[in-house]
Amino acid sequence: MTVIELENNVPPQALIAHARRLAGARIRELMTLDPERADALLISHAGIELDASKQRLDRASIAALAAYLESAGFDARREALLTGGVVNTSEQRPALHMAYRHGAQIQGSEAADLVDRSQAQTRAFALQVRSGQFKPAGKAVARVVNIGIGGSDLGPRLVADALAGQARTGPELRFIASLDPSDLEQAVAGADPESLLFIIASKSFATQETLMTAQAARAWMAGHVGADRAGQHFIAASAARDKAVGFGIDPDHVFDFPDWVGGRYSVWSAVGLSLEIGLGPDAFAAFRDGARSMDEHFATAPMSRNLPVMKALIDFWNRGVLGYSSRCVAAYSARLGLLPGYLQQLEMESLGKSVTAEGQAAPMPGGALVWGGCGTEVQHSFFQWLHQGGDVTPVDFIGIARHFASADPRERVLAANMAAQGAALLDGRQLPPGDDAALAAQKSMPGGRVSSVLLLDDLTPGIFGALLALHEHKVFVESVLYGINPFDQWGVELGKVLTKGILDGELSGYDASTRAMLARTGFAPQ
């Protein structure tokens, strides 16, 4: 185990002392030494149970982490987030995504009025589409294609996949994010153009990838229904109403996507309109309700029983104090296969920073690299590395509680595999040398590798909404611990600026390697 050593005694000496004290302890011993430890590391809310008993933590180290969070000004920062204060300091904005599930304390404000108006509009439109009353070309909509990128794609795509069992009626949902023309081709393959509806999800209505794809989709549609009718097949979620109308979209079909909702937090807003249509307004409302329950829990639960807070303290401990550079998310449900990618953007775009909110070099390295996949498939790929590789990576197992007692043997085997992997990481295996010491050594595993389990009672809209809100709040708490702003993404913006330079042919400031590659490939500026 590595304990990070940094200048200025950050992490604070108290946390480092606890890490050193626990470094040689076997986690099995921690389980037996303190009978109350298990309860301290088992927390549940809204149909979600966090079991962190396989973490290298005890009650004393948890108390030290909580004290550090308090000293970082957590109470004031949380209050600012919940009441619409300016928490995105670099862009001077609040972060009011919670308002779309009525989890922010902003009643009576202009933002609250906008949310109520927007939700009434999207619900009414979704019902029109689902009932067949909305007919852009005289035919009911049979397929909805969402065009977006980043959070405007990852969020709706994840929820559509996770809750596909709710979509017994309603149009088929497909998604486009890539500029690769094949993405559009696959999204429209086999569709009747006259029963197709595109949703352009772009706050600025200027995101290059989204706008170019939307233009290609409009050209495709014009080729099938005529240029004068193509715009009837497009709606938008955007803050740039004039640009959307200029694209050819009916002003009544441009739904508000305000600038105080970040892209990676936008699925609750009009960006989720594809879900409201495909899953139905009631299922989408239940999804929001589950998230609101987690908002209320985050706002009121004591720190030691607060699910997002405790998850954040654990992840900060592993990254900021113990020095583990990544965290693996292993989702034991095919419906959760896209969750690791969603969490990757949520966490790494929010916490992947080395400068504090005050503009100073961050004393700690920021959030971990997040990666993973779907069990049991990943057991046959990277779990070998997790068990015997030279780098230690904490694992989050995410599963469905009802699978353990399911009548379907496949679900029971799936649940058993998840439980077994956590036990194997914890205990490892030490074989005696016997007659073949080399083979015994190769079959042995060190153990002592930490993991947590997030068990969902079932995969319902409400529980899934709570799961996403849990991780949103967890990221916010980590940002307080690291002293960074989780709501901007200037690294993303730099890439956009440099891409524009290449497209404009302004290459004088680029390195020789980049210029040579462009020359070799015959790249032609626009």
DOKEKOL-958738 format. One line per 2 residues: their letters; for each residue y, x negated, z of C-alpha. Coordinates in nm, 4 decimals. Each point is the difference from the previous one (the first is absolute). Layout:
<atoms>
a = Y:X:Z ~ ...;
</atoms>
This chain:
<atoms>
mt = 0.0000:0.0000:0.0000 ~ 0.3481:-0.1253:-0.0885;
vi = 0.2988:0.0638:0.2235 ~ 0.3299:-0.0305:-0.1863;
el = 0.2274:-0.2718:0.1383 ~ 0.3643:0.0464:-0.0985;
en = 0.3350:-0.1436:0.1016 ~ 0.2076:0.1793:0.2656;
nv = -0.3221:0.1173:0.1692 ~ -0.0387:0.2962:-0.2340;
pp = -0.2334:0.1777:0.0367 ~ 0.1092:-0.0087:0.3652;
qa = -0.1914:-0.2203:0.2363 ~ -0.1385:0.3023:0.1810;
li = -0.1847:0.1140:-0.3122 ~ -0.1162:-0.3501:-0.0868;
ah = -0.1335:-0.0430:0.3533 ~ -0.2042:0.3179:-0.0323;
ar = -0.1346:-0.1122:-0.3369 ~ -0.1118:-0.3323:0.1440;
rl = -0.1541:0.1692:0.3013 ~ -0.2034:0.2299:-0.2246;
ag = -0.0856:-0.2584:-0.2661 ~ -0.3304:-0.0998:0.1535;
ar = -0.0977:0.3432:0.1266 ~ -0.2850:0.1884:-0.1598;
ir = 0.1130:0.3497:-0.0905 ~ -0.3251:0.1394:0.1419;
el = 0.1015:-0.1518:0.3346 ~ 0.3431:0.1614:-0.0215;
mt = -0.1762:0.3335:-0.0457 ~ -0.1942:-0.0378:0.3240;
ld = 0.2510:-0.1803:0.2234 ~ 0.2526:0.2877:0.0071;
pe = -0.1467:0.3529:0.0005 ~ 0.3430:0.1443:-0.0821;
ra = 0.0537:-0.2211:-0.3038 ~ -0.1940:0.2316:-0.2308;
da = 0.2218:0.2975:0.0852 ~ 0.3133:-0.2077:-0.0550;
ll = -0.1186:-0.0856:-0.3507 ~ -0.1220:0.3480:-0.0951;
is = 0.2839:0.2307:-0.1085 ~ -0.0064:0.3214:-0.1987;
ha = 0.2370:0.2552:-0.1441 ~ 0.0014:0.2603:-0.2797;
gi = -0.3679:-0.0427:-0.0812 ~ 0.0183:-0.3827:-0.0162;
el = -0.1629:-0.2362:0.2493 ~ 0.0879:-0.3691:0.0246;
da = -0.2713:-0.2129:0.1611 ~ 0.1334:-0.3526:0.0477;
sk = -0.2573:-0.1115:0.2549 ~ -0.1228:-0.2751:-0.2354;
qr = 0.3434:-0.1702:0.0045 ~ 0.0645:-0.3202:0.1955;
ld = 0.2207:0.1795:0.2485 ~ -0.0069:0.1074:0.3624;
ra = 0.2311:0.2187:0.2041 ~ 0.2172:-0.2920:0.1076;
si = 0.0650:-0.1154:-0.3576 ~ 0.0699:0.3595:-0.1097;
aa = 0.2565:0.0309:0.2784 ~ 0.1634:-0.3248:-0.1122;
la = 0.0201:0.1249:-0.3599 ~ 0.1553:0.3270:0.1163;
ay = 0.2558:-0.1886:0.2054 ~ 0.0909:-0.2118:-0.3005;
le = 0.0476:0.3139:-0.2100 ~ 0.2279:0.1486:0.2645;
sa = 0.2038:-0.3203:0.0146 ~ 0.0455:0.0166:-0.3791;
gf = 0.1959:0.3246:0.0376 ~ -0.2728:0.2371:-0.1102;
da = 0.1300:0.3111:0.1733 ~ 0.3417:-0.0226:-0.1663;
rr = -0.1480:-0.0834:-0.3398 ~ -0.2411:0.2931:0.0182;
ea = 0.2819:0.2334:0.1012 ~ 0.2071:-0.1155:-0.2974;
ll = -0.2916:0.0593:-0.2377 ~ -0.0705:0.3483:0.1312;
tg = 0.3617:0.1177:0.0053 ~ 0.1133:-0.1240:-0.3401;
gv = 0.1717:-0.3196:0.1085 ~ 0.0524:-0.2866:-0.2422;
vn = -0.3271:-0.1906:0.0326 ~ 0.0057:-0.1461:-0.3525;
ts = 0.2878:-0.2318:0.0815 ~ 0.0049:-0.2007:-0.3238;
eq = 0.0589:0.3177:-0.2015 ~ 0.1824:0.1907:0.2767;
rp = -0.2333:0.2987:-0.0106 ~ -0.2115:0.2034:0.2374;
al = -0.3718:0.0391:-0.0680 ~ -0.0512:0.3750:0.0051;
hm = -0.3375:0.0454:-0.1650 ~ -0.1107:0.1748:0.3204;
ay = 0.2507:0.2767:-0.0719 ~ -0.2319:0.1252:-0.2750;
rh = -0.2610:0.0830:0.2624 ~ 0.2625:0.1103:0.2558;
ga = -0.0770:-0.2980:0.2183 ~ 0.3560:-0.1364:0.0130;
qi = 0.2485:0.1315:0.2544 ~ 0.2788:0.0893:-0.2444;
qg = 0.0211:0.3779:0.0284 ~ 0.3195:0.1481:-0.1433;
se = 0.0874:-0.3066:-0.2084 ~ 0.0615:-0.0186:-0.3745;
aa = -0.3243:-0.1920:-0.0358 ~ -0.1930:0.2762:0.1781;
dl = 0.1564:0.2619:-0.2278 ~ -0.0938:-0.2046:-0.3074;
vd = -0.3593:-0.0281:0.1218 ~ -0.0303:0.3736:0.0625;
rs = 0.1473:0.0800:-0.3403 ~ -0.2162:-0.2550:-0.1804;
qa = -0.3202:0.1157:0.1687 ~ 0.0691:0.3624:-0.0870;
qt = 0.0617:-0.0994:-0.3626 ~ -0.3124:-0.2140:-0.0389;
ra = -0.2195:0.2603:0.1693 ~ 0.1298:0.2768:-0.2259;
fa = -0.0487:-0.2138:-0.3094 ~ -0.3516:-0.1034:0.1032;
lq = -0.0953:0.3633:0.0456 ~ 0.1403:0.0848:-0.3440;
vr = -0.2067:-0.2753:-0.1610 ~ -0.3185:0.0871:0.1881;
sg = 0.0311:0.3714:-0.0757 ~ 0.0591:-0.0619:-0.3715;
qf = 0.3511:0.1463:0.0093 ~ 0.1485:-0.3328:-0.1084;
kp = -0.0967:-0.0456:-0.3648 ~ 0.1929:-0.2831:-0.1674;
ag = -0.1429:0.0809:-0.3438 ~ -0.1378:0.3457:0.0522;
ka = -0.3116:-0.1303:0.1751 ~ -0.0756:-0.0483:0.3683;
va = -0.0003:-0.3602:0.1237 ~ -0.3522:-0.1439:0.0102;
rv = 0.0806:-0.3642:0.0713 ~ 0.2820:-0.1691:0.1919;
vn = 0.0721:-0.3679:-0.0634 ~ 0.2098:-0.1863:0.2567;
ig = 0.1976:-0.2963:-0.1354 ~ 0.1179:-0.2405:0.2682;
ig = -0.0511:-0.3440:0.1460 ~ -0.0258:-0.1462:0.3488;
gs = 0.0182:0.2704:0.2630 ~ 0.0789:0.2627:-0.2628;
dl = -0.3494:-0.0611:-0.1362 ~ -0.2099:-0.1430:0.2834;
gp = 0.0778:0.2795:0.2448 ~ -0.0686:0.3015:-0.2243;
rl = -0.2991:-0.1717:-0.1607 ~ -0.1556:-0.0792:0.3392;
va = 0.0505:0.3488:0.1411 ~ -0.1299:0.1666:-0.3172;
da = -0.3175:-0.2084:0.0189 ~ -0.0496:0.0353:0.3761;
la = 0.0513:0.3769:0.0016 ~ -0.1577:0.0793:-0.3354;
gq = -0.2363:0.2377:0.1778 ~ 0.2985:0.2261:0.0661;
ar = 0.0737:0.0362:-0.3728 ~ -0.2483:0.2755:-0.0788;
tg = 0.2614:0.1737:-0.2144 ~ 0.3149:-0.1215:-0.1673;
pe = 0.0741:-0.2485:-0.2758 ~ -0.1764:-0.3334:-0.0341;
lr = 0.1996:-0.2984:0.1293 ~ 0.0322:-0.3350:-0.1731;
fi = 0.2257:-0.2982:0.0613 ~ 0.1730:-0.2706:-0.2038;
as = 0.1501:-0.3163:0.1501 ~ -0.0677:-0.2806:-0.2463;
ld = 0.2026:-0.0931:-0.3063 ~ -0.3288:-0.0658:-0.1759;
ps = -0.0118:0.2676:-0.2747 ~ -0.3635:0.0700:0.0854;
dl = 0.1105:0.1531:0.3318 ~ 0.1905:0.2744:-0.1827;
eq = -0.2809:0.0401:-0.2515 ~ -0.2539:0.0608:0.2761;
av = 0.2289:0.2395:0.1865 ~ 0.0399:0.2318:-0.3010;
ag = -0.3489:-0.0441:-0.1472 ~ -0.1605:0.3348:-0.0735;
ad = 0.3033:0.2004:0.1088 ~ 0.1575:0.2884:-0.1865;
pe = 0.3607:-0.1201:-0.0400 ~ 0.1319:0.3538:0.0384;
sl = -0.1583:0.0303:0.3469 ~ 0.1108:-0.3432:0.1225;
lf = 0.2770:-0.0650:0.2554 ~ 0.1463:-0.3440:0.0777;
ii = 0.1748:-0.0785:0.3299 ~ 0.2328:-0.3013:-0.0057;
as = 0.0310:-0.1336:0.3553 ~ 0.2890:-0.2452:0.0112;
ks = 0.2826:-0.0037:0.2531 ~ 0.2369:-0.1844:-0.2333;
fa = -0.1464:0.1330:-0.3246 ~ 0.0445:-0.3579:-0.1166;
tq = -0.3140:-0.1794:0.1221 ~ -0.1049:-0.1907:-0.3107;
et = -0.3730:0.0673:0.0100 ~ 0.0390:0.3693:0.0796;
lm = 0.2746:0.0656:-0.2548 ~ -0.1756:-0.1822:-0.2841;
ta = -0.3209:0.1911:0.0701 ~ 0.1924:0.3275:0.0170;
qa = 0.1629:-0.0743:-0.3356 ~ -0.3408:-0.0745:-0.1520;
ar = -0.1380:0.3246:0.1456 ~ 0.2902:0.1968:-0.1430;
aw = -0.0547:-0.1559:-0.3425 ~ -0.3691:0.0916:0.0231;
ma = 0.0889:0.3548:0.0996 ~ 0.2618:0.0312:-0.2758;
gh = -0.2641:-0.1012:-0.2490 ~ -0.2126:0.2958:0.1076;
vg = 0.2445:0.2798:0.0870 ~ 0.3194:-0.1166:-0.1700;
ad = 0.3009:-0.1887:0.1343 ~ 0.1905:0.3181:0.0816;
ra = -0.2779:0.1262:0.2312 ~ -0.1158:-0.3284:0.1530;
gq = 0.2450:0.0118:0.2916 ~ -0.1503:0.3272:0.1227;
hf = -0.3099:-0.1941:0.1018 ~ 0.1878:-0.2338:0.2368;
ia = 0.1331:0.0394:0.3525 ~ 0.1339:-0.2673:0.2351;
as = 0.0330:-0.1074:0.3626 ~ 0.3169:-0.2068:0.0019;
aa = 0.3347:-0.0670:0.1640 ~ 0.1525:-0.0604:-0.3457;
rd = 0.0269:0.3604:-0.1197 ~ 0.2333:-0.0823:-0.2897;
ka = -0.2396:-0.2604:-0.1400 ~ -0.2945:0.2365:0.0253;
vg = 0.1930:0.2754:-0.1767 ~ 0.1048:-0.2511:-0.2630;
fg = -0.3679:-0.0743:-0.0571 ~ -0.0419:0.3633:-0.0991;
id = -0.1194:0.1560:0.3262 ~ 0.1234:0.3441:0.1026;
pd = 0.2432:-0.0415:0.2946 ~ -0.2007:0.2593:0.1942;
hv = -0.3027:-0.2264:-0.0298 ~ 0.1600:-0.3100:0.1530;
fd = -0.1004:-0.0090:0.3661 ~ 0.1868:-0.2062:0.2581;
fp = -0.1322:-0.3446:0.0946 ~ 0.2851:-0.1297:0.2229;
dw = 0.0799:-0.3673:0.0469 ~ -0.0816:0.0158:0.3726;
vg = -0.3693:0.0417:-0.0836 ~ -0.1623:-0.3325:-0.0862;
gr = -0.2508:-0.0071:-0.2827 ~ -0.2939:-0.1015:0.2182;
ys = 0.0815:0.2889:0.2350 ~ 0.0695:0.2547:-0.2735;
vw = -0.3246:0.1972:-0.0295 ~ 0.1369:0.2565:0.2482;
sa = 0.2971:0.0773:-0.2250 ~ 0.0241:0.1487:-0.3493;
vg = -0.1987:-0.3054:-0.1124 ~ -0.2963:0.1938:0.1381;
ls = 0.0611:0.2915:-0.2387 ~ -0.3090:-0.0883:-0.2033;
le = -0.1994:0.0468:0.3211 ~ 0.1699:0.3268:0.0837;
ig = -0.1029:0.1239:-0.3440 ~ -0.3498:-0.1475:-0.0133;
lg = -0.1106:0.0514:0.3620 ~ 0.2113:0.3077:0.0646;
pd = 0.3125:0.0473:0.2156 ~ -0.2019:0.0995:0.3072;
af = -0.2149:-0.3143:-0.0073 ~ 0.3097:-0.2131:-0.0556;
aa = 0.1736:0.1734:0.2924 ~ -0.3020:-0.0747:0.2208;
fr = 0.0206:-0.3646:-0.1102 ~ 0.3643:-0.0093:0.1111;
dg = -0.0826:0.1829:0.3238 ~ -0.2545:-0.2643:0.0948;
ar = 0.2592:-0.2693:-0.0557 ~ 0.2518:0.1908:0.2121;
sm = -0.2505:0.0110:0.2852 ~ -0.0209:-0.3795:-0.0163;
de = 0.3819:-0.0202:-0.0112 ~ 0.0224:0.2018:0.3212;
hf = -0.2704:-0.2114:0.1634 ~ 0.1807:-0.3205:-0.1006;
at = 0.3264:0.1336:0.1409 ~ -0.1337:0.1158:0.3371;
ap = -0.3325:-0.1589:0.0979 ~ 0.0156:-0.2787:0.2605;
ms = -0.0351:-0.3435:-0.1524 ~ -0.3499:-0.0640:0.1350;
rn = -0.1314:0.3248:-0.1533 ~ 0.2146:-0.0023:-0.3125;
lp = -0.2288:-0.0411:-0.3001 ~ 0.2488:-0.1593:-0.2465;
vm = 0.1426:-0.2261:0.2705 ~ -0.3390:-0.1262:0.1131;
ka = -0.1172:-0.0572:-0.3574 ~ 0.3167:-0.1985:-0.0652;
li = -0.0420:-0.2100:0.3150 ~ -0.3565:-0.0861:-0.1036;
df = 0.0969:-0.0967:-0.3544 ~ 0.2986:-0.2024:0.1255;
wn = -0.2248:-0.1766:0.2523 ~ -0.2459:-0.0979:-0.2716;
rg = 0.2647:-0.1147:-0.2473 ~ 0.2991:-0.1131:0.2032;
vl = -0.1807:-0.1521:0.2986 ~ -0.3559:-0.0892:-0.1028;
gy = 0.1065:-0.1014:-0.3513 ~ -0.2455:0.2001:-0.2112;
ss = 0.1695:0.0163:-0.3385 ~ -0.1690:0.3100:-0.1402;
rc = -0.1597:0.3287:0.1004 ~ -0.2817:0.1734:-0.1841;
va = -0.0125:0.3799:-0.0293 ~ -0.3536:0.1272:-0.0615;
ay = -0.0017:0.3731:-0.0689 ~ -0.3410:0.1644:0.0432;
sa = 0.0673:0.3025:-0.2174 ~ 0.0187:0.0067:-0.3778;
rl = 0.3001:0.2317:0.0355 ~ 0.1855:-0.2792:0.1826;
gl = -0.0639:-0.2635:-0.2638 ~ 0.3688:-0.0219:-0.0949;
lp = 0.1207:-0.0283:0.3598 ~ -0.0110:-0.3836:0.0229;
gy = 0.2272:-0.0290:-0.3052 ~ 0.2410:0.2566:0.1412;
lq = 0.0157:-0.1802:0.3349 ~ 0.0417:-0.3295:-0.1813;
ql = 0.3280:0.1188:-0.1507 ~ 0.1161:0.1815:0.3133;
em = -0.0515:-0.3021:0.2227 ~ 0.0620:-0.2988:-0.2239;
es = 0.3135:0.1372:-0.1635 ~ 0.1314:0.0973:0.3432;
lg = -0.1054:-0.3009:0.2080 ~ -0.0343:-0.2794:-0.2561;
ks = 0.3282:-0.1631:0.0960 ~ 0.1105:-0.3283:0.1515;
vt = 0.3599:0.0927:0.0856 ~ 0.1055:0.2174:0.2922;
ae = 0.2205:0.3072:-0.0283 ~ 0.2849:-0.2253:0.1197;
gq = -0.0503:-0.2418:-0.2895 ~ -0.1618:-0.2774:0.2024;
aa = -0.3265:-0.1792:-0.0741 ~ -0.2731:0.2063:0.1625;
pm = -0.1728:-0.1876:0.2847 ~ -0.3339:0.1627:-0.0867;
pg = -0.1692:0.0298:-0.3373 ~ 0.0316:0.3769:-0.0525;
ga = -0.2782:0.2435:-0.0735 ~ -0.3505:-0.0853:-0.1121;
lv = -0.1483:0.0112:-0.3469 ~ -0.1813:0.3353:-0.0232;
wg = -0.3016:0.0410:-0.2241 ~ -0.3333:0.1757:-0.0047;
gc = -0.2188:0.2525:-0.1737 ~ -0.2509:0.2784:0.0376;
gt = -0.3182:-0.0347:0.2052 ~ -0.2868:-0.0414:-0.0507;
ev = 0.0895:-0.1500:-0.3382 ~ 0.2074:-0.2800:0.1529;
qh = -0.2925:-0.1027:0.2205 ~ -0.1499:-0.1358:-0.3220;
sf = 0.3110:-0.1974:-0.0925 ~ 0.2384:-0.1495:0.2553;
fq = -0.1787:0.0821:0.3262 ~ -0.1941:-0.3228:-0.0403;
wl = 0.3352:-0.1793:0.0307 ~ 0.0991:0.2109:0.3015;
hq = -0.3200:-0.0892:0.1854 ~ -0.0411:-0.3681:-0.0846;
gg = 0.3186:-0.1206:-0.1665 ~ 0.2174:-0.2641:0.1611;
dv = 0.2991:0.2350:0.0327 ~ -0.0052:0.2762:0.2590;
tp = 0.1382:0.3368:-0.1103 ~ 0.0308:0.3058:0.2249;
vd = -0.1508:0.3143:-0.1521 ~ 0.1063:0.3623:0.0253;
fi = -0.2971:0.2298:-0.0541 ~ 0.1063:0.3518:-0.0988;
gi = -0.2643:0.2682:0.0017 ~ -0.0770:0.3684:0.0470;
ar = -0.1348:0.1000:0.3419 ~ -0.2063:0.2945:-0.1227;
hf = -0.2059:-0.2351:-0.2198 ~ -0.1805:-0.1333:0.3080;
as = -0.1705:0.3348:0.0616 ~ -0.0024:0.1261:-0.3577;
ad = -0.2941:0.1936:-0.1413 ~ 0.0326:-0.2146:-0.3114;
pr = -0.1892:-0.3283:0.0543 ~ 0.2329:-0.1824:-0.2363;
er = 0.2965:0.0680:0.2273 ~ -0.1950:-0.1112:0.3065;
vl = -0.0981:-0.3253:-0.1729 ~ 0.3619:-0.0535:-0.1022;
aa = 0.1135:0.0436:0.3610 ~ -0.2793:-0.2239:0.1295;
nm = 0.1052:-0.2753:-0.2392 ~ 0.3573:0.0139:0.1276;
aa = -0.1146:-0.0233:0.3622 ~ -0.2394:-0.2835:-0.0828;
qg = 0.2634:-0.2092:-0.1756 ~ 0.2321:0.0087:0.3004;
aa = -0.2863:-0.0981:0.2285 ~ -0.1030:-0.2835:-0.2329;
ll = 0.3532:-0.1394:-0.0138 ~ 0.0178:0.0123:0.3781;
dg = -0.3357:-0.1497:0.0944 ~ -0.0944:-0.2056:-0.3034;
rq = -0.3447:-0.1521:0.0072 ~ -0.1219:-0.3349:0.1283;
lp = -0.3491:-0.0952:-0.1185 ~ -0.2019:-0.2740:0.1717;
pg = -0.0579:-0.3055:-0.2210 ~ -0.3780:0.0501:-0.0189;
dd = -0.1793:-0.1817:-0.2786 ~ 0.2939:0.0215:-0.2412;
aa = 0.3242:-0.0791:0.1773 ~ 0.2016:0.0070:-0.3225;
la = -0.1134:0.3504:-0.0886 ~ 0.0583:0.1229:0.3541;
aq = 0.3529:-0.1358:-0.0100 ~ 0.0674:0.1726:-0.3326;
ks = -0.1240:0.3326:0.1370 ~ 0.2037:-0.0243:0.3191;
mp = 0.3425:0.1627:0.0375 ~ 0.2649:-0.0938:0.2542;
gg = 0.0967:0.3483:0.1167 ~ 0.3071:0.0501:0.2172;
rv = 0.1833:0.1564:-0.2944 ~ 0.2249:0.2864:0.0977;
ss = 0.0193:0.3498:-0.1429 ~ 0.1315:0.3483:0.0730;
vl = -0.1326:0.3409:-0.0982 ~ 0.2117:0.2957:-0.1082;
ll = -0.2193:0.3101:0.0049 ~ 0.1234:0.3211:-0.1614;
dd = -0.1577:0.3211:0.1278 ~ -0.0171:0.1025:-0.3665;
lt = 0.1949:-0.0585:-0.3184 ~ 0.2342:0.3005:0.0113;
pg = 0.3597:0.0211:-0.1262 ~ 0.1367:0.0008:0.3544;
if = -0.2031:-0.2945:0.1263 ~ 0.0700:-0.2003:-0.3131;
ga = 0.3730:0.0665:0.0332 ~ -0.0178:-0.1217:0.3587;
ll = -0.1829:-0.3151:-0.1115 ~ 0.2738:-0.0933:-0.2472;
al = 0.2751:0.0748:0.2516 ~ -0.1840:-0.2120:0.2577;
he = 0.0200:-0.2992:-0.2314 ~ 0.3649:0.0649:-0.0890;
hk = 0.0957:-0.0051:0.3676 ~ -0.2259:-0.2969:0.0676;
vf = 0.1898:-0.1969:-0.2650 ~ 0.3315:0.0963:0.1581;
ve = -0.1151:-0.1199:0.3431 ~ -0.1155:-0.3303:-0.1494;
sv = 0.3406:-0.0424:-0.1645 ~ 0.1604:0.0245:0.3441;
ly = -0.2373:-0.2660:0.1327 ~ 0.0766:-0.2306:-0.2937;
gi = 0.3725:0.0814:-0.0020 ~ 0.0051:0.0902:-0.3713;
np = 0.1209:0.2924:-0.2115 ~ -0.3068:0.1885:-0.1299;
fd = 0.1922:0.2264:-0.2378 ~ 0.1279:-0.2374:-0.2699;
qw = -0.1871:-0.2103:-0.2582 ~ 0.2249:-0.2691:-0.1437;
gv = -0.2963:-0.2015:-0.1253 ~ -0.0843:0.2892:-0.2312;
el = 0.3598:0.0164:-0.1192 ~ 0.0055:-0.3707:-0.0920;
gk = -0.2942:0.0482:-0.2341 ~ 0.1866:0.2804:-0.1778;
vl = 0.3065:-0.2205:-0.0480 ~ -0.2008:-0.2881:-0.1447;
tk = -0.1929:0.2316:-0.2314 ~ 0.3280:0.1245:-0.1417;
gi = 0.1089:-0.3580:-0.0647 ~ -0.3164:-0.0699:-0.1992;
ld = 0.0325:0.3226:-0.1974 ~ 0.3647:-0.0841:-0.0769;
ge = -0.0941:-0.3499:-0.1164 ~ 0.2121:-0.1682:0.2696;
ls = -0.2492:-0.2768:0.0784 ~ 0.2225:-0.2954:0.0852;
gy = -0.0503:0.0415:0.3734 ~ -0.3769:0.0304:-0.0144;
da = -0.2422:-0.2826:0.0748 ~ -0.1611:-0.2044:-0.2764;
st = -0.3454:0.1491:0.0597 ~ 0.1226:0.3583:-0.0460;
ra = 0.2014:-0.0888:-0.3099 ~ -0.2966:-0.1841:-0.1519;
ml = -0.2346:0.2943:0.0575 ~ 0.2463:0.2379:-0.1674;
ar = 0.0321:-0.2355:-0.2930 ~ -0.3775:-0.0463:-0.0396;
tg = -0.0652:0.3724:-0.0048 ~ 0.2751:0.0799:-0.2478;
fa = 0.1796:0.2298:0.2431 ~ 0.2894:0.1799:-0.1666;
pq = 0.2953:0.1133:0.2180 ~ 0.1072:0.3611:-0.0386;
</atoms>
